[in-house]
Amino acid sequence: MIDVYLLLGSNLGDRKLFMDEAIRYIEADIAPVIKISPVYETQSWGKSDAPDYLNQVIFLKTDIPAQDVLKKILNIELILGRKREEKWGSRTIDIDILFYGSDIISEDGLQVPHPELHKRRFTLEPLSDIAPDLIHPNYNKTILQLKNELRDTLIVKKLYF
């Protein structure tokens, strides 16, 4: 079984509901969720005029190949109304593969570990809640070390539901 970390994000509609629904579909189509981070509200990355996001990271174990996990999460995004109209555009749900075990994958449409995660507070804050000692295979640093080295100044605040 492979350890998989996914980042969920939503900034349209009932953001929490979309993330909860995404988790329900992930558990039905990919694998049960083992750990789930707190939810964070974050400023939009790349578009300052977009609504704030809710983000959280989930951890699961699966034997499904990475490309198939990607196909399944793209289908879940489609079911939940995701439209890809512009880069960094607002969305009902966004699901990113952060890590697929310690694999380094560079294929058309699939880059794992996620190529920007080490630069983004909205990813590292929730990830460090559930996997602070996870080693990033490209940088040979823990998630906590990467978080502590961040230069990202976007506001990221933990929410309590």
BANU-554845 format. One record per residue: residue number from 1; residue in one letter; x, y, z of N, C-alpha, C in turn. Coordinates in Angstrom, 2 decimals, padded with zeros to 5 digits. Layout:
<rs>
+------+------+---------+---------+---------+---------+---------+---------+---------+---------+---------+
: vose : seti :    n.px :    n.py :    n.pz :   ca.px :   ca.py :   ca.pz :    c.px :    c.py :    c.pz :
+------+------+---------+---------+---------+---------+---------+---------+---------+---------+---------+
:  NUM :    A :       X :       Y :       Z :       X :       Y :       Z :       X :       Y :       Z :
...
+------+------+---------+---------+---------+---------+---------+---------+---------+---------+---------+
</rs>
This chain:
<rs>
+------+------+---------+---------+---------+---------+---------+---------+---------+---------+---------+
: vose : seti :    n.px :    n.py :    n.pz :   ca.px :   ca.py :   ca.pz :    c.px :    c.py :    c.pz :
+------+------+---------+---------+---------+---------+---------+---------+---------+---------+---------+
:    1 :    M :  000.85 : -001.19 :  000.00 :  000.00 :  000.00 :  000.00 :  000.89 :  001.25 :  000.00 :
:    2 :    I :  000.48 :  002.22 : -000.75 :  001.24 :  003.46 : -000.91 :  000.59 :  004.56 : -000.05 :
:    3 :    D :  001.42 :  005.33 :  000.67 :  000.95 :  006.49 :  001.42 :  000.68 :  007.63 :  000.44 :
:    4 :    V : -000.53 :  008.16 :  000.48 : -000.92 :  009.25 : -000.43 : -001.45 :  010.42 :  000.38 :
:    5 :    Y : -000.95 :  011.61 :  000.05 : -001.43 :  012.84 :  000.67 : -002.08 :  013.68 : -000.42 :
:    6 :    L : -003.31 :  014.11 : -000.16 : -004.07 :  014.95 : -001.09 : -004.41 :  016.27 : -000.43 :
:    7 :    L : -004.35 :  017.34 : -001.21 : -004.78 :  018.66 : -000.76 : -006.14 :  018.95 : -001.37 :
:    8 :    L : -007.09 :  019.34 : -000.51 : -008.42 :  019.74 : -000.97 : -008.55 :  021.25 : -000.83 :
:    9 :    G : -009.19 :  021.87 : -001.79 : -009.43 :  023.31 : -001.71 : -010.75 :  023.66 : -002.38 :
:   10 :    S : -011.40 :  024.70 : -001.86 : -012.65 :  025.19 : -002.43 : -012.80 :  026.67 : -002.11 :
:   11 :    N : -013.22 :  027.45 : -003.12 : -013.52 :  028.85 : -002.83 : -014.81 :  029.33 : -003.48 :
:   12 :    L : -015.68 :  028.41 : -003.86 : -017.00 :  028.77 : -004.41 : -018.10 :  028.00 : -003.68 :
:   13 :    G : -019.23 :  028.64 : -003.52 : -020.38 :  027.97 : -002.93 : -020.16 :  027.60 : -001.48 :
:   14 :    D : -020.77 :  026.50 : -001.07 : -020.61 :  025.98 :  000.30 : -019.28 :  025.23 :  000.34 :
:   15 :    R : -018.22 :  025.95 :  000.61 : -016.86 :  025.42 :  000.51 : -016.66 :  024.17 :  001.37 :
:   16 :    K : -017.12 :  024.19 :  002.59 : -016.95 :  023.05 :  003.50 : -017.73 :  021.84 :  002.98 :
:   17 :    L : -018.92 :  022.06 :  002.47 : -019.71 :  020.96 :  001.92 : -018.99 :  020.32 :  000.73 :
:   18 :    F : -018.43 :  021.13 : -000.16 : -017.71 :  020.58 : -001.31 : -016.52 :  019.73 : -000.85 :
:   19 :    M : -015.81 :  020.18 :  000.16 : -014.67 :  019.40 :  000.65 : -015.14 :  018.11 :  001.32 :
:   20 :    D : -016.22 :  018.18 :  002.09 : -016.77 :  016.98 :  002.72 : -017.24 :  015.97 :  001.67 :
:   21 :    E : -017.89 :  016.48 :  000.62 : -018.35 :  015.61 : -000.47 : -017.17 :  014.98 : -001.20 :
:   22 :    A : -016.10 :  015.75 : -001.41 : -014.91 :  015.21 : -002.07 : -014.34 :  014.06 : -001.25 :
:   23 :    I : -014.29 :  014.23 :  000.07 : -013.78 :  013.16 :  000.94 : -014.67 :  011.92 :  000.83 :
:   24 :    R : -015.97 :  012.13 :  000.78 : -016.90 :  011.00 :  000.65 : -016.62 :  010.23 : -000.65 :
:   25 :    Y : -016.44 :  010.96 : -001.76 : -016.15 :  010.31 : -003.04 : -014.77 :  009.63 : -003.02 :
:   26 :    I : -013.79 :  010.27 : -002.42 : -012.44 :  009.68 : -002.33 : -012.51 :  008.36 : -001.57 :
:   27 :    E : -013.25 :  008.35 : -000.46 : -013.37 :  007.12 :  000.32 : -014.10 :  006.02 : -000.46 :
:   28 :    A : -015.06 :  006.40 : -001.29 : -015.80 :  005.42 : -002.08 : -015.01 :  004.92 : -003.29 :
:   29 :    D : -014.22 :  005.81 : -003.91 : -013.58 :  005.48 : -005.19 : -012.09 :  005.13 : -005.09 :
:   30 :    I : -011.42 :  005.58 : -004.01 : -009.97 :  005.38 : -003.93 : -009.60 :  004.56 : -002.70 :
:   31 :    A : -009.82 :  005.12 : -001.51 : -009.47 :  004.42 : -000.27 : -010.01 :  005.19 :  000.92 :
:   32 :    P : -010.17 :  004.50 :  002.06 : -010.59 :  005.20 :  003.27 : -009.55 :  006.25 :  003.69 :
:   33 :    V : -010.04 :  007.35 :  004.22 : -009.15 :  008.40 :  004.73 : -008.69 :  007.99 :  006.11 :
:   34 :    I : -007.38 :  008.03 :  006.34 : -006.79 :  007.62 :  007.61 : -006.59 :  008.82 :  008.53 :
:   35 :    K : -006.12 :  009.92 :  007.97 : -005.92 :  011.15 :  008.74 : -006.47 :  012.32 :  007.93 :
:   36 :    I : -006.95 :  013.31 :  008.67 : -007.48 :  014.51 :  008.04 : -007.02 :  015.71 :  008.86 :
:   37 :    S : -006.52 :  016.71 :  008.18 : -006.03 :  017.91 :  008.87 : -007.20 :  018.80 :  009.26 :
:   38 :    P : -006.94 :  019.76 :  010.14 : -007.93 :  020.81 :  010.34 : -008.14 :  021.57 :  009.02 :
:   39 :    V : -009.23 :  022.31 :  008.97 : -009.53 :  023.15 :  007.81 : -008.89 :  024.52 :  008.03 :
:   40 :    Y : -008.31 :  025.05 :  006.98 : -007.71 :  026.39 :  007.02 : -008.41 :  027.28 :  006.00 :
:   41 :    E : -008.58 :  028.54 :  006.37 : -009.07 :  029.53 :  005.41 : -007.85 :  030.32 :  004.93 :
:   42 :    T : -007.74 :  030.45 :  003.61 : -006.54 :  031.04 :  003.04 : -006.88 :  032.04 :  001.94 :
:   43 :    Q : -006.03 :  033.04 :  001.86 : -006.15 :  033.97 :  000.74 : -005.89 :  033.21 : -000.55 :
:   44 :    S : -006.49 :  033.69 : -001.62 : -006.30 :  033.06 : -002.93 : -004.85 :  033.23 : -003.40 :
:   45 :    W : -004.28 :  032.15 : -003.91 : -002.92 :  032.14 : -004.45 : -003.00 :  032.50 : -005.93 :
:   46 :    G : -002.26 :  033.50 : -006.34 : -002.17 :  033.83 : -007.76 : -003.23 :  034.80 : -008.27 :
:   47 :    K : -004.31 :  034.99 : -007.53 : -005.37 :  035.92 : -007.94 : -005.86 :  036.65 : -006.70 :
:   48 :    S : -005.49 :  037.90 : -006.56 : -005.84 :  038.63 : -005.34 : -007.31 :  039.01 : -005.27 :
:   49 :    D : -008.03 :  038.96 : -006.40 : -009.44 :  039.36 : -006.40 : -010.40 :  038.17 : -006.25 :
:   50 :    A : -009.87 :  036.98 : -006.02 : -010.72 :  035.79 : -005.88 : -011.12 :  035.59 : -004.42 :
:   51 :    P : -012.26 :  034.93 : -004.20 : -012.68 :  034.64 : -002.81 : -011.66 :  033.76 : -002.10 :
:   52 :    D : -011.66 :  033.84 : -000.75 : -010.76 :  033.01 :  000.04 : -011.12 :  031.54 : -000.09 :
:   53 :    Y : -010.12 :  030.71 :  000.09 : -010.27 :  029.25 :  000.01 : -010.41 :  028.64 :  001.39 :
:   54 :    L : -011.03 :  027.47 :  001.41 : -010.86 :  026.54 :  002.51 : -009.92 :  025.46 :  001.98 :
:   55 :    N : -008.97 :  025.05 :  002.79 : -008.02 :  024.00 :  002.41 : -007.86 :  023.00 :  003.55 :
:   56 :    Q : -007.59 :  021.76 :  003.19 : -007.21 :  020.75 :  004.16 : -006.48 :  019.63 :  003.42 :
:   57 :    V : -005.71 :  018.87 :  004.20 : -004.95 :  017.75 :  003.65 : -005.50 :  016.47 :  004.24 :
:   58 :    I : -005.59 :  015.46 :  003.38 : -006.00 :  014.14 :  003.85 : -004.92 :  013.11 :  003.51 :
:   59 :    F : -004.87 :  012.07 :  004.32 : -003.91 :  010.98 :  004.15 : -004.67 :  009.68 :  003.98 :
:   60 :    L : -004.25 :  008.89 :  003.00 : -004.84 :  007.58 :  002.76 : -003.77 :  006.62 :  002.27 :
:   61 :    K : -004.09 :  005.35 :  002.24 : -003.20 :  004.32 :  001.71 : -003.96 :  003.59 :  000.61 :
:   62 :    T : -003.30 :  003.39 : -000.52 : -003.94 :  002.72 : -001.64 : -002.93 :  001.93 : -002.45 :
:   63 :    D : -003.42 :  000.97 : -003.20 : -002.57 :  000.27 : -004.15 : -002.90 :  000.68 : -005.58 :
:   64 :    I : -003.75 :  001.68 : -005.73 : -004.12 :  002.18 : -007.05 : -002.94 :  002.99 : -007.61 :
:   65 :    P : -002.52 :  002.72 : -008.85 : -001.42 :  003.49 : -009.44 : -001.70 :  004.99 : -009.46 :
:   66 :    A : -000.65 :  005.79 : -009.40 : -000.78 :  007.26 : -009.32 : -001.61 :  007.83 : -010.47 :
:   67 :    Q : -001.39 :  007.36 : -011.69 : -002.17 :  007.88 : -012.83 : -003.65 :  007.58 : -012.66 :
:   68 :    D : -003.99 :  006.44 : -012.09 : -005.39 :  006.10 : -011.86 : -005.98 :  006.94 : -010.72 :
:   69 :    V : -005.18 :  007.21 : -009.69 : -005.64 :  008.12 : -008.63 : -005.95 :  009.48 : -009.25 :
:   70 :    L : -005.07 :  009.96 : -010.11 : -005.31 :  011.24 : -010.78 : -006.61 :  011.21 : -011.58 :
:   71 :    K : -006.83 :  010.17 : -012.35 : -008.08 :  010.06 : -013.13 : -009.30 :  010.10 : -012.23 :
:   72 :    K : -009.22 :  009.40 : -011.10 : -010.35 :  009.35 : -010.18 : -010.61 :  010.72 : -009.54 :
:   73 :    I : -009.54 :  011.45 : -009.15 : -009.79 :  012.75 : -008.53 : -010.26 :  013.78 : -009.55 :
:   74 :    L : -009.80 :  013.67 : -010.79 : -010.31 :  014.57 : -011.84 : -011.80 :  014.31 : -012.07 :
:   75 :    N : -012.22 :  013.05 : -012.00 : -013.63 :  012.72 : -012.14 : -014.44 :  013.26 : -010.96 :
:   76 :    I : -013.90 :  013.14 : -009.75 : -014.59 :  013.68 : -008.57 : -014.75 :  015.20 : -008.71 :
:   77 :    E : -013.70 :  015.88 : -009.16 : -013.80 :  017.34 : -009.38 : -014.91 :  017.65 : -010.37 :
:   78 :    L : -015.00 :  016.88 : -011.44 : -016.04 :  017.09 : -012.45 : -017.43 :  016.87 : -011.86 :
:   79 :    I : -017.61 :  015.80 : -011.11 : -018.90 :  015.51 : -010.46 : -019.31 :  016.67 : -009.55 :
:   80 :    L : -018.33 :  017.27 : -008.86 : -018.62 :  018.35 : -007.92 : -018.61 :  019.74 : -008.57 :
:   81 :    G : -018.65 :  019.78 : -009.89 : -018.86 :  021.04 : -010.60 : -017.61 :  021.85 : -010.92 :
:   82 :    R : -016.43 :  021.24 : -010.83 : -015.19 :  021.97 : -011.15 : -015.18 :  022.33 : -012.63 :
:   83 :    K : -014.91 :  023.61 : -012.91 : -014.75 :  024.08 : -014.28 : -013.35 :  024.66 : -014.41 :
:   84 :    R : -012.65 :  024.27 : -015.46 : -011.28 :  024.76 : -015.69 : -011.33 :  025.80 : -016.80 :
:   85 :    E : -011.57 :  027.05 : -016.39 : -011.73 :  028.12 : -017.36 : -010.54 :  029.07 : -017.40 :
:   86 :    E : -009.83 :  029.20 : -016.28 : -008.66 :  030.07 : -016.24 : -007.68 :  029.58 : -015.19 :
:   87 :    K : -006.39 :  029.87 : -015.42 : -005.38 :  029.47 : -014.45 : -005.67 :  030.18 : -013.13 :
:   88 :    W : -005.59 :  029.43 : -012.04 : -005.86 :  029.91 : -010.69 : -007.27 :  030.46 : -010.54 :
:   89 :    G : -008.19 :  030.02 : -011.41 : -009.57 :  030.48 : -011.32 : -010.27 :  029.87 : -010.11 :
:   90 :    S : -011.34 :  030.51 : -009.69 : -012.13 :  030.01 : -008.57 : -012.70 :  028.64 : -008.92 :
:   91 :    R : -012.95 :  027.83 : -007.88 : -013.44 :  026.49 : -008.15 : -014.24 :  025.96 : -006.97 :
:   92 :    T : -015.19 :  025.08 : -007.30 : -015.97 :  024.42 : -006.26 : -015.09 :  023.45 : -005.48 :
:   93 :    I : -014.19 :  022.77 : -006.19 : -013.28 :  021.83 : -005.53 : -012.01 :  021.70 : -006.36 :
:   94 :    D : -010.92 :  021.58 : -005.66 : -009.62 :  021.31 : -006.27 : -008.99 :  020.21 : -005.42 :
:   95 :    I : -008.51 :  019.17 : -006.07 : -007.86 :  018.07 : -005.36 : -006.50 :  017.85 : -006.01 :
:   96 :    D : -005.44 :  018.04 : -005.23 : -004.08 :  017.86 : -005.73 : -003.42 :  016.68 : -005.04 :
:   97 :    I : -002.67 :  015.91 : -005.81 : -001.82 :  014.87 : -005.23 : -000.54 :  015.55 : -004.76 :
:   98 :    L : -000.32 :  015.57 : -003.45 :  000.89 :  016.16 : -002.91 :  002.03 :  015.16 : -002.93 :
:   99 :    F :  001.78 :  013.96 : -002.40 :  002.77 :  012.89 : -002.37 :  002.10 :  011.58 : -002.72 :
:  100 :    Y :  002.83 :  010.76 : -003.44 :  002.42 :  009.38 : -003.72 :  003.60 :  008.52 : -003.27 :
:  101 :    G :  003.54 :  008.10 : -001.99 :  004.69 :  007.45 : -001.38 :  005.89 :  008.38 : -001.44 :
:  102 :    S :  007.04 :  007.83 : -001.71 :  008.23 :  008.67 : -001.89 :  008.57 :  008.79 : -003.37 :
:  103 :    D :  007.61 :  008.43 : -004.23 :  007.83 :  008.47 : -005.67 :  008.03 :  009.89 : -006.17 :
:  104 :    I :  008.87 :  010.02 : -007.15 :  009.03 :  011.27 : -007.89 :  008.54 :  010.96 : -009.30 :
:  105 :    I :  007.43 :  011.59 : -009.67 :  006.77 :  011.32 : -010.95 :  006.75 :  012.60 : -011.76 :
:  106 :    S :  007.22 :  012.51 : -012.98 :  007.18 :  013.66 : -013.89 :  006.65 :  013.17 : -015.22 :
:  107 :    E :  005.33 :  013.23 : -015.34 :  004.65 :  012.79 : -016.55 :  003.72 :  013.90 : -017.02 :
:  108 :    D :  003.28 :  013.81 : -018.25 :  002.34 :  014.80 : -018.76 :  001.08 :  014.80 : -017.90 :
:  109 :    G :  000.80 :  015.91 : -017.25 : -000.39 :  016.03 : -016.42 : -000.24 :  015.55 : -014.99 :
:  110 :    L :  000.91 :  015.00 : -014.65 :  001.10 :  014.50 : -013.28 :  002.53 :  014.77 : -012.81 :
:  111 :    Q :  002.65 :  015.64 : -011.84 :  003.93 :  015.97 : -011.21 :  003.80 :  015.69 : -009.72 :
:  112 :    V :  004.56 :  014.70 : -009.24 :  004.51 :  014.32 : -007.83 :  005.95 :  014.16 : -007.35 :
:  113 :    P :  006.29 :  014.71 : -006.19 :  005.48 :  015.57 : -005.34 :  004.99 :  016.82 : -006.09 :
:  114 :    H :  003.91 :  017.37 : -005.60 :  003.37 :  018.57 : -006.22 :  004.49 :  019.60 : -006.32 :
:  115 :    P :  004.72 :  020.16 : -007.51 :  005.91 :  021.00 : -007.72 :  005.93 :  022.32 : -006.96 :
:  116 :    E :  004.81 :  022.77 : -006.43 :  004.78 :  024.05 : -005.74 :  004.54 :  023.93 : -004.23 :
:  117 :    L :  004.36 :  022.72 : -003.74 :  003.93 :  022.59 : -002.34 :  004.91 :  023.18 : -001.35 :
:  118 :    H :  006.20 :  023.14 : -001.64 :  007.21 :  023.65 : -000.70 :  007.21 :  025.16 : -000.60 :
:  119 :    K :  006.45 :  025.84 : -001.48 :  006.38 :  027.31 : -001.49 :  005.09 :  027.84 : -000.90 :
:  120 :    R :  004.15 :  026.97 : -000.58 :  002.79 :  027.40 : -000.27 :  002.38 :  027.11 :  001.17 :
:  121 :    R :  002.14 :  028.19 :  001.90 :  001.71 :  028.06 :  003.29 :  000.36 :  027.32 :  003.39 :
:  122 :    F : -000.55 :  027.57 :  002.44 : -001.87 :  026.94 :  002.51 : -001.79 :  025.42 :  002.34 :
:  123 :    T : -000.67 :  024.94 :  001.85 : -000.44 :  023.49 :  001.75 :  000.34 :  022.98 :  002.95 :
:  124 :    L :  001.40 :  023.68 :  003.31 :  002.29 :  023.19 :  004.37 :  001.68 :  023.29 :  005.77 :
:  125 :    E :  000.82 :  024.27 :  006.02 :  000.18 :  024.36 :  007.34 : -000.65 :  023.11 :  007.64 :
:  126 :    P : -001.64 :  022.77 :  006.77 : -002.41 :  021.56 :  007.09 : -001.60 :  020.27 :  006.99 :
:  127 :    L : -000.66 :  020.21 :  006.05 :  000.17 :  019.02 :  005.91 :  001.02 :  018.81 :  007.15 :
:  128 :    S :  001.55 :  019.90 :  007.71 :  002.40 :  019.76 :  008.91 :  001.59 :  019.34 :  010.14 :
:  129 :    D :  000.27 :  019.56 :  010.12 : -000.58 :  019.10 :  011.22 : -000.65 :  017.57 :  011.28 :
:  130 :    I : -000.62 :  016.91 :  010.11 : -000.80 :  015.46 :  010.12 :  000.47 :  014.69 :  009.73 :
:  131 :    A :  001.47 :  015.39 :  009.18 :  002.70 :  014.69 :  008.76 :  003.92 :  015.59 :  008.89 :
:  132 :    P :  004.20 :  016.12 :  010.09 :  005.31 :  017.07 :  010.23 :  006.67 :  016.46 :  009.91 :
:  133 :    D :  006.82 :  015.15 :  010.12 :  008.11 :  014.49 :  009.92 :  008.25 :  013.82 :  008.56 :
:  134 :    L :  007.23 :  013.96 :  007.71 :  007.31 :  013.41 :  006.36 :  008.45 :  014.08 :  005.61 :
:  135 :    I :  009.27 :  013.29 :  004.94 :  010.41 :  013.82 :  004.21 :  010.01 :  014.08 :  002.75 :
:  136 :    H :  010.28 :  015.31 :  002.29 :  010.07 :  015.64 :  000.87 :  011.22 :  015.03 :  000.09 :
:  137 :    P :  010.94 :  014.11 : -000.85 :  012.03 :  013.39 : -001.52 :  012.91 :  014.26 : -002.42 :
:  138 :    N :  012.41 :  015.39 : -002.87 :  013.24 :  016.27 : -003.71 :  014.18 :  017.14 : -002.89 :
:  139 :    Y :  013.80 :  017.48 : -001.67 :  014.59 :  018.43 : -000.86 :  015.24 :  017.78 :  000.35 :
:  140 :    N :  014.86 :  016.54 :  000.64 :  015.38 :  015.82 :  001.80 :  015.21 :  016.62 :  003.09 :
:  141 :    K :  014.05 :  017.25 :  003.22 :  013.69 :  018.01 :  004.41 :  012.31 :  017.57 :  004.86 :
:  142 :    T :  012.05 :  017.72 :  006.16 :  010.71 :  017.40 :  006.66 :  009.73 :  018.50 :  006.26 :
:  143 :    I :  008.47 :  018.16 :  006.35 :  007.42 :  019.15 :  006.07 :  007.54 :  020.31 :  007.06 :
:  144 :    L :  007.81 :  020.01 :  008.31 :  007.97 :  021.06 :  009.31 :  009.14 :  021.98 :  008.96 :
:  145 :    Q :  010.26 :  021.42 :  008.52 :  011.39 :  022.26 :  008.11 :  011.00 :  023.16 :  006.94 :
:  146 :    L :  010.32 :  022.60 :  005.95 :  009.90 :  023.40 :  004.79 :  008.95 :  024.52 :  005.22 :
:  147 :    K :  008.03 :  024.19 :  006.13 :  007.09 :  025.22 :  006.62 :  007.84 :  026.34 :  007.34 :
:  148 :    N :  008.82 :  025.97 :  008.14 :  009.57 :  026.97 :  008.89 :  010.47 :  027.84 :  008.01 :
:  149 :    E :  010.76 :  027.38 :  006.81 :  011.59 :  028.14 :  005.86 :  010.77 :  028.97 :  004.87 :
:  150 :    L :  009.46 :  028.91 :  004.98 :  008.58 :  029.59 :  004.01 :  008.80 :  031.09 :  003.94 :
:  151 :    R :  008.65 :  031.60 :  002.73 :  008.64 :  033.05 :  002.52 :  007.24 :  033.54 :  002.14 :
:  152 :    D :  006.32 :  032.60 :  001.96 :  004.93 :  032.91 :  001.59 :  004.27 :  033.71 :  002.71 :
:  153 :    T :  003.73 :  034.87 :  002.36 :  003.11 :  035.75 :  003.36 :  001.58 :  035.78 :  003.28 :
:  154 :    L :  000.98 :  034.90 :  002.47 : -000.48 :  034.86 :  002.43 : -001.03 :  034.48 :  003.80 :
:  155 :    I : -002.18 :  035.05 :  004.14 : -002.81 :  034.76 :  005.42 : -003.46 :  033.38 :  005.36 :
:  156 :    V : -003.10 :  032.53 :  006.31 : -003.62 :  031.18 :  006.42 : -004.03 :  030.99 :  007.87 :
:  157 :    K : -005.33 :  030.80 :  008.11 : -005.77 :  030.66 :  009.50 : -006.58 :  029.40 :  009.70 :
:  158 :    K : -006.31 :  028.73 :  010.81 : -006.99 :  027.49 :  011.15 : -008.42 :  027.83 :  011.59 :
:  159 :    L : -009.38 :  027.03 :  011.09 : -010.78 :  027.20 :  011.47 : -011.19 :  026.03 :  012.36 :
:  160 :    Y : -012.18 :  026.26 :  013.16 : -012.70 :  025.21 :  014.03 : -014.19 :  025.08 :  013.78 :
:  161 :    F : -014.58 :  023.93 :  013.22 : -015.99 :  023.68 :  012.90 : -016.63 :  022.85 :  013.99 :
+------+------+---------+---------+---------+---------+---------+---------+---------+---------+---------+
</rs>
